[in-house]
Amino acid sequence: MTSEPASSPEHLSGGQGLKNALRRIFDSQIPNYGAYNLVFAAPEEPEQGELPAPDGTSYVLGYRWKPAELMIAPVRVADLSGAGSPVEVNMTNLAHATMWDDNTYEVGTSTGKVFRFAVEDQPVLDVGPGNGIVLEQDVDRIDFDAFMEAFIGLA
């Protein structure tokens, strides 16, 4: 399910406005959305056999520790809207999870879906021509990296 555009760029000034917009996109697509911590992730170039992200699509990643679960929600940054169906990855469908030498993650499901993505401390999101906004997620990334270390251990 996709959502309506979240806000105009002038209402997103500062990282918190952007976080709120991304939270609204995620919440509109995910049942029980309140149980997830969120980070923004950019898709990496796919390796052979991986599915590429649709053009202009990034991800809002929702994760929770118990039960261990990663929800991958596609988002179009340019208009801050949902960009497709989210994919749930948990212990019933996790095929593999790894961290590559370039600090990117890869997660695959038993149905063959593979996602490779990077989570940066302060990505700049282009929410419109000339409207680059810094998303401050330094602390969030520390928690996400700890989650992924545990998630990889479960794979």
N, CA and C atoms as a LAMMPS dump frame, in Angstrom:
ITEM: TIMESTEP
0
ITEM: NUMBER OF ATOMS
465
ITEM: BOX BOUNDS ff ff ff
-5.0000000000000000e+02 5.0000000000000000e+02
-5.0000000000000000e+02 5.0000000000000000e+02
-5.0000000000000000e+02 5.0000000000000000e+02
ITEM: ATOMS id mol type element x y z
1 1 1 N 0.85 -1.162 0
2 1 2 C 0 0 0
3 1 3 C 0.9 1.231 0
4 2 1 N 0.552 2.205 -0.801
5 2 2 C 1.316 3.444 -0.814
6 2 3 C 0.58 4.49 -0.006
7 3 1 N 1.303 5.522 0.354
8 3 2 C 0.691 6.581 1.149
9 3 3 C 0.734 7.89 0.382
10 4 1 N 0.003 8.848 0.886
11 4 2 C 0.02 10.175 0.295
12 4 3 C 1.342 10.84 0.611
13 5 1 N 1.78 11.807 -0.212
14 5 2 C 2.988 12.541 0.125
15 5 3 C 2.869 13.114 1.538
16 6 1 N 3.965 13.055 2.291
17 6 2 C 3.924 13.386 3.707
18 6 3 C 3.874 14.877 3.994
19 7 1 N 4.709 15.658 3.387
20 7 2 C 4.803 17.075 3.696
21 7 3 C 5.573 17.777 2.601
22 8 1 N 5.439 19.075 2.575
23 8 2 C 6.265 19.849 1.659
24 8 3 C 7.63 20.041 2.298
25 9 1 N 8.691 20.263 1.496
26 9 2 C 10.043 20.359 2.037
27 9 3 C 10.196 21.416 3.131
28 10 1 N 9.473 22.526 3.032
29 10 2 C 9.642 23.553 4.056
30 10 3 C 9.163 23.099 5.436
31 11 1 N 8.31 22.092 5.503
32 11 2 C 7.846 21.573 6.784
33 11 3 C 8.767 20.487 7.336
34 12 1 N 9.834 20.175 6.628
35 12 2 C 10.727 19.098 7.037
36 12 3 C 12.033 19.607 7.617
37 13 1 N 12.163 20.927 7.774
38 13 2 C 13.437 21.493 8.196
39 13 3 C 13.944 20.789 9.445
40 14 1 N 15.212 20.429 9.388
41 14 2 C 15.806 19.676 10.488
42 14 3 C 15.501 18.201 10.368
43 15 1 N 16.277 17.4 11.039
44 15 2 C 16.123 15.959 10.934
45 15 3 C 14.835 15.419 11.507
46 16 1 N 14.287 16.062 12.561
47 16 2 C 13.102 15.501 13.197
48 16 3 C 11.883 15.556 12.281
49 17 1 N 11.721 16.642 11.523
50 17 2 C 10.597 16.724 10.591
51 17 3 C 10.666 15.62 9.553
52 18 1 N 11.866 15.332 9.078
53 18 2 C 12.05 14.264 8.1
54 18 3 C 11.787 12.901 8.74
55 19 1 N 12.259 12.712 9.968
56 19 2 C 11.98 11.455 10.674
57 19 3 C 10.477 11.252 10.831
58 20 1 N 9.766 12.31 11.173
59 20 2 C 8.32 12.216 11.332
60 20 3 C 7.639 11.835 10.021
61 21 1 N 8.097 12.412 8.914
62 21 2 C 7.524 12.088 7.606
63 21 3 C 7.777 10.623 7.25
64 22 1 N 8.987 10.133 7.493
65 22 2 C 9.303 8.736 7.214
66 22 3 C 8.501 7.806 8.128
67 23 1 N 8.292 8.203 9.368
68 23 2 C 7.485 7.41 10.301
69 23 3 C 6.053 7.291 9.795
70 24 1 N 5.495 8.399 9.281
71 24 2 C 4.121 8.351 8.753
72 24 3 C 4.026 7.4 7.56
73 25 1 N 5.018 7.416 6.69
74 25 2 C 5.02 6.508 5.533
75 25 3 C 5.043 5.06 6.021
76 26 1 N 5.948 4.766 6.932
77 26 2 C 6.064 3.41 7.464
78 26 3 C 4.768 2.987 8.152
79 27 1 N 4.262 3.839 9.029
80 27 2 C 3.059 3.509 9.79
81 27 3 C 1.861 3.235 8.886
82 28 1 N 1.788 3.923 7.756
83 28 2 C 0.645 3.731 6.863
84 28 3 C 0.698 2.382 6.139
85 29 1 N 1.853 1.73 6.126
86 29 2 C 2.015 0.479 5.398
87 29 3 C 2.092 -0.766 6.284
88 30 1 N 2.36 -0.582 7.579
89 30 2 C 2.695 -1.705 8.441
90 30 3 C 1.677 -1.85 9.575
91 31 1 N 1.069 -3.032 9.715
92 31 2 C 0.228 -3.273 10.885
93 31 3 C 1.118 -3.313 12.136
94 32 1 N 0.6 -2.925 13.258
95 32 2 C 1.352 -2.93 14.522
96 32 3 C 2.635 -2.119 14.42
97 33 1 N 2.565 -1.017 13.684
98 33 2 C 3.754 -0.219 13.386
99 33 3 C 4.447 0.349 14.611
100 34 1 N 3.759 0.523 15.711
101 34 2 C 4.359 1.154 16.88
102 34 3 C 5.459 0.339 17.524
103 35 1 N 5.547 -0.93 17.218
104 35 2 C 6.517 -1.815 17.858
105 35 3 C 7.892 -1.782 17.194
106 36 1 N 8.086 -0.969 16.191
107 36 2 C 9.331 -0.971 15.424
108 36 3 C 10.15 0.288 15.651
109 37 1 N 11.469 0.11 15.738
110 37 2 C 12.406 1.224 15.636
111 37 3 C 12.685 1.404 14.15
112 38 1 N 12.975 2.631 13.721
113 38 2 C 13.167 2.89 12.299
114 38 3 C 14.531 3.487 11.987
115 39 1 N 15.056 3.109 10.815
116 39 2 C 16.208 3.765 10.213
117 39 3 C 15.943 3.877 8.716
118 40 1 N 16.607 4.831 8.096
119 40 2 C 16.535 5.012 6.653
120 40 3 C 17.71 4.278 6.03
121 41 1 N 17.474 3.61 4.907
122 41 2 C 18.532 2.877 4.215
123 41 3 C 18.465 3.141 2.724
124 42 1 N 19.625 3.241 2.123
125 42 2 C 19.723 3.395 0.675
126 42 3 C 20.075 2.047 0.068
127 43 1 N 19.419 1.683 -1.03
128 43 2 C 19.751 0.4 -1.665
129 43 3 C 21.136 0.465 -2.3
130 44 1 N 21.835 -0.628 -2.266
131 44 2 C 23.139 -0.743 -2.908
132 44 3 C 22.962 -1.424 -4.255
133 45 1 N 23.94 -1.266 -5.114
134 45 2 C 23.886 -1.927 -6.417
135 45 3 C 23.762 -3.427 -6.21
136 46 1 N 22.814 -4.061 -6.875
137 46 2 C 22.619 -5.501 -6.665
138 46 3 C 23.739 -6.333 -7.273
139 47 1 N 24.038 -7.416 -6.611
140 47 2 C 24.956 -8.411 -7.145
141 47 3 C 24.161 -9.297 -8.098
142 48 1 N 24.841 -10.171 -8.808
143 48 2 C 24.152 -11.075 -9.719
144 48 3 C 23.139 -11.906 -8.937
145 49 1 N 21.911 -11.965 -9.426
146 49 2 C 20.861 -12.732 -8.797
147 49 3 C 20.01 -11.939 -7.816
148 50 1 N 20.466 -10.722 -7.441
149 50 2 C 19.684 -9.899 -6.532
150 50 3 C 18.699 -9.053 -7.32
151 51 1 N 17.613 -8.696 -6.671
152 51 2 C 16.617 -7.836 -7.294
153 51 3 C 16.997 -6.372 -7.082
154 52 1 N 17.028 -5.568 -8.141
155 52 2 C 17.324 -4.145 -7.937
156 52 3 C 16.121 -3.435 -7.33
157 53 1 N 16.401 -2.371 -6.58
158 53 2 C 15.305 -1.534 -6.072
159 53 3 C 14.76 -0.739 -7.25
160 54 1 N 13.455 -0.503 -7.291
161 54 2 C 12.908 0.334 -8.359
162 54 3 C 13.57 1.715 -8.346
163 55 1 N 13.687 2.335 -9.509
164 55 2 C 14.326 3.641 -9.604
165 55 3 C 13.75 4.615 -8.6
166 56 1 N 14.633 5.33 -7.918
167 56 2 C 14.209 6.347 -6.979
168 56 3 C 13.684 5.814 -5.661
169 57 1 N 13.856 4.521 -5.433
170 57 2 C 13.319 3.913 -4.223
171 57 3 C 14.431 3.672 -3.208
172 58 1 N 14.147 4.038 -1.981
173 58 2 C 14.995 3.717 -0.841
174 58 3 C 14.141 2.91 0.125
175 59 1 N 14.626 2.721 1.348
176 59 2 C 13.88 1.915 2.302
177 59 3 C 13.777 2.613 3.656
178 60 1 N 12.645 2.451 4.29
179 60 2 C 12.527 2.698 5.716
180 60 3 C 12.54 1.309 6.335
181 61 1 N 13.522 1.055 7.18
182 61 2 C 13.658 -0.247 7.812
183 61 3 C 13.094 -0.175 9.216
184 62 1 N 12.126 -1.01 9.482
185 62 2 C 11.606 -1.147 10.832
186 62 3 C 12.173 -2.427 11.412
187 63 1 N 12.627 -2.347 12.653
188 63 2 C 13.184 -3.546 13.266
189 63 3 C 12.747 -3.623 14.719
190 64 1 N 12.622 -4.839 15.182
191 64 2 C 12.344 -5.052 16.599
192 64 3 C 13.112 -6.277 17.065
193 65 1 N 13.441 -6.233 18.327
194 65 2 C 14.29 -7.27 18.906
195 65 3 C 13.513 -8.528 19.256
196 66 1 N 12.295 -8.383 19.776
197 66 2 C 11.512 -9.553 20.193
198 66 3 C 10.09 -9.403 19.703
199 67 1 N 9.623 -10.298 18.877
200 67 2 C 10.442 -11.298 18.2
201 67 3 C 11.338 -10.618 17.169
202 68 1 N 12.489 -11.21 16.917
203 68 2 C 13.457 -10.632 15.974
204 68 3 C 12.828 -10.534 14.592
205 69 1 N 12.755 -9.312 14.093
206 69 2 C 12.061 -9.09 12.826
207 69 3 C 12.563 -7.808 12.176
208 70 1 N 12.661 -7.851 10.857
209 70 2 C 13.048 -6.695 10.056
210 70 3 C 11.957 -6.468 9.016
211 71 1 N 11.438 -5.266 8.968
212 71 2 C 10.404 -4.911 7.995
213 71 3 C 11.037 -3.921 7.021
214 72 1 N 11.013 -4.246 5.737
215 72 2 C 11.633 -3.415 4.702
216 72 3 C 10.508 -2.742 3.918
217 73 1 N 10.367 -1.436 4.131
218 73 2 C 9.292 -0.675 3.493
219 73 3 C 9.882 0.254 2.436
220 74 1 N 9.576 0.034 1.16
221 74 2 C 10.08 0.906 0.099
222 74 3 C 9.478 2.31 0.205
223 75 1 N 10.3 3.309 -0.067
224 75 2 C 9.862 4.697 -0.005
225 75 3 C 10.486 5.482 -1.154
226 76 1 N 9.689 6.379 -1.747
227 76 2 C 10.208 7.316 -2.749
228 76 3 C 10.548 8.6 -2.005
229 77 1 N 11.822 8.917 -1.93
230 77 2 C 12.267 10.084 -1.176
231 77 3 C 11.821 11.37 -1.849
232 78 1 N 11.838 11.425 -3.166
233 78 2 C 11.538 12.662 -3.887
234 78 3 C 10.186 13.251 -3.508
235 79 1 N 9.19 12.398 -3.272
236 79 2 C 7.871 12.918 -2.888
237 79 3 C 7.404 12.365 -1.536
238 80 1 N 8.322 11.722 -0.812
239 80 2 C 8.027 11.165 0.506
240 80 3 C 6.717 10.39 0.525
241 81 1 N 6.734 9.299 -0.233
242 81 2 C 5.556 8.44 -0.299
243 81 3 C 5.999 6.982 -0.313
244 82 1 N 5.069 6.109 0.013
245 82 2 C 5.339 4.683 -0.065
246 82 3 C 5.587 4.292 -1.513
247 83 1 N 6.412 3.262 -1.709
248 83 2 C 6.797 2.897 -3.071
249 83 3 C 6.616 1.415 -3.359
250 84 1 N 5.703 0.788 -2.683
251 84 2 C 5.49 -0.628 -2.944
252 84 3 C 5.127 -1.361 -1.676
253 85 1 N 5.082 -2.662 -1.787
254 85 2 C 4.692 -3.497 -0.66
255 85 3 C 5.878 -3.762 0.261
256 86 1 N 5.692 -3.617 1.553
257 86 2 C 6.765 -3.934 2.494
258 86 3 C 7.03 -5.434 2.527
259 87 1 N 8.234 -5.787 2.925
260 87 2 C 8.62 -7.188 3.048
261 87 3 C 9.038 -7.44 4.495
262 88 1 N 8.425 -8.431 5.086
263 88 2 C 8.737 -8.823 6.459
264 88 3 C 9.766 -9.944 6.427
265 89 1 N 10.816 -9.799 7.226
266 89 2 C 11.836 -10.835 7.335
267 89 3 C 11.93 -11.207 8.812
268 90 1 N 11.651 -12.48 9.097
269 90 2 C 11.707 -12.953 10.476
270 90 3 C 12.255 -14.379 10.483
271 91 1 N 12.182 -15.044 11.611
272 91 2 C 12.798 -16.368 11.736
273 91 3 C 12.092 -17.434 10.913
274 92 1 N 10.892 -17.162 10.416
275 92 2 C 10.204 -18.155 9.592
276 92 3 C 10.588 -18.068 8.122
277 93 1 N 11.13 -16.919 7.678
278 93 2 C 11.467 -16.799 6.252
279 93 3 C 12.873 -16.267 5.996
280 94 1 N 13.691 -16.113 7.028
281 94 2 C 15.056 -15.618 6.859
282 94 3 C 15.928 -16.702 6.24
283 95 1 N 16.445 -16.43 5.052
284 95 2 C 17.344 -17.382 4.389
285 95 3 C 18.8 -17.055 4.705
286 96 1 N 19.141 -15.775 4.67
287 96 2 C 20.498 -15.363 5.026
288 96 3 C 20.515 -13.884 5.389
289 97 1 N 21.516 -13.527 6.163
290 97 2 C 21.773 -12.133 6.51
291 97 3 C 23.273 -12.002 6.71
292 98 1 N 23.834 -10.946 6.154
293 98 2 C 25.28 -10.758 6.26
294 98 3 C 25.619 -9.279 6.217
295 99 1 N 26.811 -8.969 6.72
296 99 2 C 27.367 -7.626 6.575
297 99 3 C 28.595 -7.771 5.696
298 100 1 N 28.648 -6.988 4.631
299 100 2 C 29.755 -7.031 3.694
300 100 3 C 30.908 -6.153 4.178
301 101 1 N 32.076 -6.317 3.557
302 101 2 C 33.264 -5.548 3.932
303 101 3 C 33.077 -4.043 3.766
304 102 1 N 32.167 -3.63 2.893
305 102 2 C 31.931 -2.198 2.675
306 102 3 C 30.87 -1.64 3.635
307 103 1 N 30.572 -2.399 4.698
308 103 2 C 29.6 -2 5.728
309 103 3 C 28.17 -1.908 5.219
310 104 1 N 27.859 -2.636 4.163
311 104 2 C 26.477 -2.758 3.714
312 104 3 C 25.941 -4.092 4.245
313 105 1 N 24.633 -4.159 4.31
314 105 2 C 23.977 -5.378 4.765
315 105 3 C 23.252 -6.025 3.599
316 106 1 N 23.11 -7.339 3.696
317 106 2 C 22.303 -8.083 2.744
318 106 3 C 21.416 -9.031 3.533
319 107 1 N 20.143 -9.037 3.174
320 107 2 C 19.165 -9.905 3.821
321 107 3 C 18.382 -10.603 2.718
322 108 1 N 18.232 -11.905 2.848
323 108 2 C 17.469 -12.672 1.87
324 108 3 C 16.396 -13.497 2.538
325 109 1 N 15.313 -13.702 1.815
326 109 2 C 14.209 -14.503 2.34
327 109 3 C 14.175 -15.874 1.674
328 110 1 N 13.438 -16.774 2.275
329 110 2 C 13.307 -18.119 1.721
330 110 3 C 12.523 -18.126 0.409
331 111 1 N 11.835 -17.03 0.091
332 111 2 C 11.11 -16.933 -1.181
333 111 3 C 11.976 -16.346 -2.287
334 112 1 N 13.248 -16.033 -1.978
335 112 2 C 14.173 -15.562 -2.991
336 112 3 C 14.343 -14.059 -3.083
337 113 1 N 13.676 -13.297 -2.243
338 113 2 C 13.869 -11.845 -2.255
339 113 3 C 15.161 -11.519 -1.52
340 114 1 N 15.991 -10.679 -2.152
341 114 2 C 17.272 -10.292 -1.577
342 114 3 C 17.367 -8.769 -1.594
343 115 1 N 17.756 -8.213 -0.457
344 115 2 C 17.905 -6.77 -0.321
345 115 3 C 19.317 -6.477 0.166
346 116 1 N 19.971 -5.542 -0.502
347 116 2 C 21.285 -5.076 -0.062
348 116 3 C 21.178 -3.58 0.136
349 117 1 N 21.591 -3.106 1.316
350 117 2 C 21.37 -1.713 1.654
351 117 3 C 22.456 -1.195 2.586
352 118 1 N 22.548 0.133 2.626
353 118 2 C 23.483 0.82 3.512
354 118 3 C 22.695 1.751 4.424
355 119 1 N 23.109 1.792 5.672
356 119 2 C 22.533 2.716 6.646
357 119 3 C 23.646 3.673 7.053
358 120 1 N 23.454 4.95 6.758
359 120 2 C 24.456 5.968 7.07
360 120 3 C 24.045 6.761 8.301
361 121 1 N 25.039 7.337 8.976
362 121 2 C 24.77 8.161 10.157
363 121 3 C 23.948 9.399 9.827
364 122 1 N 24.307 10.083 8.736
365 122 2 C 23.638 11.329 8.38
366 122 3 C 23.438 11.428 6.868
367 123 1 N 22.54 10.605 6.335
368 123 2 C 22.304 10.688 4.894
369 123 3 C 21.611 12.008 4.542
370 124 1 N 21.887 12.481 3.337
371 124 2 C 21.201 13.665 2.821
372 124 3 C 20.136 13.165 1.861
373 125 1 N 18.896 13.447 2.175
374 125 2 C 17.777 13.001 1.356
375 125 3 C 17.298 14.151 0.497
376 126 1 N 17.233 13.908 -0.803
377 126 2 C 16.788 14.917 -1.755
378 126 3 C 15.279 14.801 -1.896
379 127 1 N 14.564 15.628 -1.143
380 127 2 C 13.106 15.566 -1.131
381 127 3 C 12.48 16.484 -2.166
382 128 1 N 13.255 16.876 -3.136
383 128 2 C 12.788 17.731 -4.217
384 128 3 C 13.971 18.478 -4.777
385 129 1 N 13.84 19.028 -5.95
386 129 2 C 14.964 19.736 -6.559
387 129 3 C 15.527 20.804 -5.615
388 130 1 N 16.793 20.64 -5.266
389 130 2 C 17.459 21.607 -4.407
390 130 3 C 17.045 21.549 -2.951
391 131 1 N 16.371 20.482 -2.535
392 131 2 C 15.897 20.361 -1.158
393 131 3 C 16.538 19.167 -0.466
394 132 1 N 17.857 19.186 -0.356
395 132 2 C 18.551 18.135 0.369
396 132 3 C 18.446 18.383 1.861
397 133 1 N 17.986 17.402 2.606
398 133 2 C 17.824 17.526 4.054
399 133 3 C 18.618 16.412 4.726
400 134 1 N 19.391 16.785 5.736
401 134 2 C 20.189 15.811 6.483
402 134 3 C 19.281 15.089 7.477
403 135 1 N 19.347 13.786 7.451
404 135 2 C 18.615 12.954 8.407
405 135 3 C 19.618 12.479 9.451
406 136 1 N 19.504 12.978 10.647
407 136 2 C 20.425 12.598 11.709
408 136 3 C 19.927 11.323 12.37
409 137 1 N 20.673 10.237 12.131
410 137 2 C 20.291 8.948 12.706
411 137 3 C 21.501 8.232 13.293
412 138 1 N 22.451 9.017 13.817
413 138 2 C 23.675 8.454 14.401
414 138 3 C 23.355 7.451 15.515
415 139 1 N 22.544 7.867 16.481
416 139 2 C 22.199 7.015 17.618
417 139 3 C 21.352 5.836 17.147
418 140 1 N 20.426 6.101 16.228
419 140 2 C 19.579 5.038 15.689
420 140 3 C 20.426 3.977 14.989
421 141 1 N 21.461 4.415 14.292
422 141 2 C 22.312 3.474 13.564
423 141 3 C 23.079 2.573 14.519
424 142 1 N 23.516 3.101 15.639
425 142 2 C 24.223 2.276 16.622
426 142 3 C 23.328 1.129 17.075
427 143 1 N 22.081 1.445 17.389
428 143 2 C 21.13 0.41 17.815
429 143 3 C 20.835 -0.557 16.677
430 144 1 N 20.672 -0.028 15.449
431 144 2 C 20.387 -0.888 14.305
432 144 3 C 21.556 -1.84 14.035
433 145 1 N 22.786 -1.331 14.109
434 145 2 C 23.952 -2.189 13.888
435 145 3 C 24.001 -3.316 14.923
436 146 1 N 23.658 -3.006 16.173
437 146 2 C 23.622 -4.047 17.211
438 146 3 C 22.527 -5.07 16.901
439 147 1 N 21.367 -4.572 16.444
440 147 2 C 20.287 -5.48 16.059
441 147 3 C 20.742 -6.389 14.919
442 148 1 N 21.352 -5.8 13.893
443 148 2 C 21.768 -6.602 12.735
444 148 3 C 22.833 -7.627 13.118
445 149 1 N 23.711 -7.29 14.039
446 149 2 C 24.714 -8.26 14.497
447 149 3 C 23.999 -9.47 15.103
448 150 1 N 22.99 -9.218 15.923
449 150 2 C 22.229 -10.323 16.513
450 150 3 C 21.419 -11.067 15.45
451 151 1 N 20.81 -10.331 14.52
452 151 2 C 19.981 -10.927 13.464
453 151 3 C 20.838 -11.829 12.572
454 152 1 N 22.027 -11.351 12.241
455 152 2 C 22.954 -12.161 11.431
456 152 3 C 23.316 -13.438 12.175
457 153 1 N 23.505 -13.341 13.485
458 153 2 C 23.813 -14.509 14.289
459 153 3 C 22.695 -15.542 14.297
460 154 1 N 21.464 -15.094 14.083
461 154 2 C 20.324 -16.007 14.051
462 154 3 C 20.14 -16.68 12.683
463 155 1 N 20.746 -16.107 11.668
464 155 2 C 20.538 -16.6 10.294
465 155 3 C 21.184 -17.954 10.068
